[in-house]
Amino acid sequence: MSKKKIVVIGGGTGSFTVLSGLKKYPVDLSAIVAMTDSGGSNRVIRDELGLLPTSDIRQCLVALSEDEKEQSLRKLFTYRFSKGNGLNGMTFGNLFLAALADIFGSQMEAIKKTSHVLKIKGKILPVTLTDSNLVAIYENGKKVIGEHFIDEPKHSGKLKIKKVFLKPKAKICPEAKKEILKADSVVIGPGDLYTSIIAALLTEGMAKVLKRTKAKVVYVMNLMTKYGQTFGFTAKEHIQVLEKYLGRNCLDFILVNKRPIPKSALLKYKKENECPVVDDLDDGYFKVVRGDFLSKKETKRVPGDILKRSLIRHDSKKLARALIKI
């Protein structure tokens, strides 16, 4: 029998978590990655080297690499320089991908070569090959250009985003489109709603292909709200934003964590104006699957990392079990 095909859409630590768990199962995996990241080392990759952002691609490569045989390579690709004016904050993996792109004249080829080096289980594709930026319009009329400035706002993070779009417009990568149409399941998230999820879904052709596919579409609800993007949002409000860009009847299942967040983490999040996403969902055209999807580990900051990261995350094994059952 042929393996079930699962496509994961998103970016960053969310896709890393989902892929890390699913690769343990006998499934055919593909990751479709958002390409609007503009912060940290990606700013250098884009502005100085003229390449598409690579950090989310790198995380997916590491997630799908062979754990047992390639531990040294995994550590090397996640290594972040913490010294030097030029290298501080840059990861080895991003430099490796940039070098291969220069050698072979193509970032797609660089991804393929790196996939071979890391012996990954699956396939990784950028959602688009267009160099594009995410633009947000807020309820007060303010416009912000660039994923990084939306993700870590200089304005009040309590302002609601009324609309986001890509500038210039970007078409879905043909290979990504083919993968979605062949899929048995499509997993969206978890991840920052606008800068990781919607950023990928905004590419021209994505909404249409998700409607055309026969795959079951699963959305993994975020654990916490995000200051600057989803301040005070409930689970229902997250879904309403997805429906705004994908249309109604766009989801088949929604995974929601029901395990309480540790008090120590809640105190730290409170200082950042962030709180657990309130579950106010009812089964409608989709089915809500509730369970303990919370990792017991609290994320520690890596030396040289200047970006804001989530303290708590989903547990990759728990998520994978639930997704495989679906």
Secondary structure, DSSP 8 states (H G I E B T S, - for coil): ----EEEEEE-HHHHHHHHHHHTTSS-EEEEEE-----STHHHHHHHTT-----HHHHHHHHHHS-TTT-HHHHHHHH-B--SSTTTTT-BHHHHHHHHHHHHHS-HHHHHHHHHHHHT-SSEEEES-SS--EEEEEETTS-EEESHHHHHS-SS-TTS-EEEEEEES--B--HHHHHHHHH-SEEEE-SS-IIIIIIHHHTSBTHHHHHHH--SEEEEE--SB--TTTSTT-BHHHHHHHHHHHH-TT--SEEEEE-S---HHHHHHHHHTT--B-B-----SSSEEEEE--EEEEE----TT--S---SEEE-HHHHHHHHHH-
